[in-house]
Amino acid sequence: MKVVGSKIPIPDLRIEYETPEGEREMCDLEYVTEHYRDHSIAEKRAAGFKLYGSEHRGRRPYGPDLVGGLISL
């Protein structure tokens, strides 16, 4: 985890996987909805999270295309 300002942002989801070379990798995901404020989005980006949502804004929390979008990562 990375310190941003004086906080350690926690992702919604962390995916850990093994590469074909046998190395361990991870991807931190954040599902951004219409309730996120600009400073919250900036904090998540600074932490290195991969943001998911319709242009990172305006999505409802349980949109029908959530799973399809995550699978295409």
NORMO-V527201 format. One record per run of one state. SS is the DSSP state (A for helix, B for strand, O for the rest). FROM is the first residue (numbers start at 1). LEN is the number of residues. Records with the same first field share a line. If there is no record, write none. Layout:
SS: FROM-LEN / FROM-LEN
//
This chain:
O: 1-2 / 5-2 / 9-4 / 19-5 / 32-6 / 47-3 / 53-1 / 57-9 / 72-2
B: 3-2 / 7-2 / 13-6 / 24-8 / 50-3
A: 38-9 / 54-3 / 66-6
//
